[in-house]
Amino acid sequence: MTTTVGSAFARLWHGLLAYLVKFGVVGLIGLVIDVVLFNLLRLGVFGDDHWAQSAIGAKTISTSVAIIFNWLGNRYWTFRRHRRRNYVREFVEYAIVSIGGMLIALACLWISHHWLGYTSLVADNISSNVVGLALGTAFRFLLYRYWVFGHHRSDGLSNLERVEEAQRTLFEEPTPVAEREPVAPDGDASTDTAATPPAPRPSAGTTAGTPPPGS
């Protein structure tokens, strides 16, 4: 029973939980980059009186930098075994999923603020940064895991490795029978017994080493 539970947990860990933990670490670092860079731009650390200092400009830049960081972190750490050979297409799909997660958070904010009428600052933060963030994160993880970095993608490294292994197995030439070394029973080395002809048996009415009578 214990072995079965351990095997099930090992499959769950390697199949999902390990990816989820790494994805969370990368996402947390990306969030820190987003918040810190946004505030630095708003405070004018990189210069004053330009578009990057505005709220929209600062958020656009900080979010874009965070998305690029998250893509690199997930490509080369979280899903490194499934990263794609066509990295341009991979990044475009990654960005699409990231935007989809952001739209989910905005939809939660719109429903709470405009439809349900919860207009306080606390309600806005709960709807966007708690509920929206949780749903958006789940959406992004599932699509990253099973679409962007899915093991079925034709240009994914893990899929290419399986194809190459299958091709080697399919086209590998078997070893000719004549080149195989005979192995005696019980693992003993082969002997020359089969190649040595048996000794001639004495003829009837004689004994070994004694000539027949009358010779």
Secondary structure by P-SEA (a helix, b strand, c coil): caaaaaaaaaaaaaacaaaaaaaaaaaaaaaaaaaaaaaaaaacccccccccccaaaaaaaaaaaaaaaaaaaaaccccccccccaaaaaaaaaaaaaaaaaaaaaaaaaaaccccccccaaaaaaacccaaaaaaaaaaaaaaacccccccccccaaaaaaaaaaaaaaaccccccccbbbbcccccccccccccccccccccccccccccccc
